[in-house]
């Protein structure tokens, strides 16, 4: 059985994915933990996130910046790296990312947010 450091909770918050070329995509999230967030996207958006083709594993570091509006009081801005990728159907893909470089205050706010959703 998998043991998690953090609960994974279902959330539907807008995730702004900011790519290195300046493109921004707003994608609804699926779930979130203290460590990361996941979302689904279509094939066109996937091609923008992975311009050199599909992600092939952790050695392919696809970095981007996320801006996640948790509620009216907390917006999480951070860098992220892709850690999970699944093809769900011909034109739907699931992407999981890990948050990078969170400072102590943002980590505390994120834990508080996820814990409050988990209740």
HUGILIN-V758589 format. One record per helix or strand of 2 or more residues. SS is the DSSP state (A for helix, B for strand). FROM is the first residue (numbers start at 0). TO is the last residue. If there is no record, write none. Layout:
{{SS	FROM	TO} {SS	FROM	TO}}
//
This chain:
{{B	8	9} {B	13	17} {B	23	31} {B	35	41} {A	42	48} {B	62	70} {B	73	88} {B	91	99} {A	103	116}}
//
